[in-house]
Every structure is written in structure tokens, then in C-alpha cells.
Amino acid sequence: MPPIPPPAQTRRLALYALVVCVLAVAAAVVSFARGSWLGIVWVLLAGLTSNMTWYYVKRGRAAAARGKSVTG
């Protein structure tokens, strides 16, 4: 596997990160609603995966704008 994923894989990684972000937000809401402070961990995970999503989206758009493969 190359160190930098190709554009199709970049989109897939962005989608996976977005799904994890949504699930982490839902888990944080449930955790806080039950009175548990463990929700803080879920909020941090949501922030991390949100940043990962934007990173892969911007990387894919930049590669498409250049007209080149991300691996090239």
C-alpha cells in the first residue's frame, strides 16, 4: 500500500471519518444525558474525526483541482 492513498480511497477515508464523527457525537449526547462524564472522551473523539474528515476532503479537492493523482 502506498504511503499516500489514491483519490478514491481518500474519499472513502473521509466518509469513514464522518461516520465515526456522527457516532461519537451521538454517544456523547447519550453519555451526558445519563449523567456520565465519559462523554468528554466522545466529544474529543468527535473533534479528532471531524478534523480528519476535513483533511481528507480538502486533500481530495486539491488533487482534483490539480488534475493529478494524489500519489503522483
C-alpha positions as CSV (number, residue, x, y, z in Angstrom):
1,M,0.0,0.0,0.0
2,P,1.4,3.4,-1.0
3,P,2.0,5.9,1.8
4,I,-0.4,8.4,0.3
5,P,-3.8,6.9,-0.6
6,P,-5.3,7.4,-4.1
7,P,-8.2,9.8,-4.6
8,A,-11.0,7.2,-4.4
9,Q,-9.5,5.9,-1.2
10,T,-9.2,9.4,0.1
11,R,-13.0,9.9,-0.4
12,R,-13.6,6.6,1.4
13,L,-11.5,7.6,4.4
14,A,-13.3,10.9,4.6
15,L,-16.6,9.1,4.6
16,Y,-15.5,6.7,7.3
17,A,-14.2,9.5,9.5
18,L,-17.5,11.3,9.1
19,V,-19.5,8.3,10.1
20,V,-17.3,7.8,13.2
21,C,-17.7,11.6,14.0
22,V,-21.5,11.3,13.9
23,L,-21.5,8.2,16.0
24,A,-19.2,9.8,18.6
25,V,-21.5,12.8,18.8
26,A,-24.4,10.5,19.4
27,A,-22.5,8.6,22.0
28,A,-21.6,11.9,23.7
29,V,-25.2,13.0,23.9
30,V,-26.3,9.7,25.3
31,S,-23.5,9.7,27.8
32,F,-24.2,13.2,29.0
33,A,-27.9,12.5,29.2
34,R,-27.2,9.6,31.5
35,G,-25.1,11.8,33.7
36,S,-21.7,10.3,32.8
37,W,-18.6,12.4,32.4
38,L,-17.3,9.8,29.9
39,G,-19.0,11.9,27.3
40,I,-15.9,14.2,27.3
41,V,-13.9,11.4,25.7
42,W,-16.6,11.1,23.0
43,V,-16.5,14.8,22.3
44,L,-12.7,14.7,21.9
45,L,-13.1,11.7,19.5
46,A,-15.7,13.7,17.5
47,G,-13.3,16.6,17.3
48,L,-10.5,14.4,16.1
49,T,-12.6,12.7,13.4
50,S,-14.1,15.9,12.3
51,N,-10.6,17.2,11.6
52,M,-9.7,14.0,9.8
53,T,-12.8,14.4,7.6
54,W,-11.9,17.9,6.6
55,Y,-8.3,16.9,5.9
56,Y,-9.3,14.2,3.5
57,V,-12.0,16.2,1.8
58,K,-9.5,19.1,1.2
59,R,-6.8,16.7,0.1
60,G,-9.2,15.1,-2.5
61,R,-10.4,18.5,-3.8
62,A,-6.8,19.8,-4.1
63,A,-5.8,16.7,-6.1
64,A,-8.9,17.0,-8.3
65,A,-8.1,20.7,-8.9
66,R,-4.6,19.9,-10.0
67,G,-5.8,17.1,-12.2
68,K,-3.2,14.8,-10.8
69,S,-3.3,11.7,-8.7
70,V,-2.6,12.1,-5.1
71,T,0.1,9.5,-5.3
72,G,1.9,11.4,-8.1
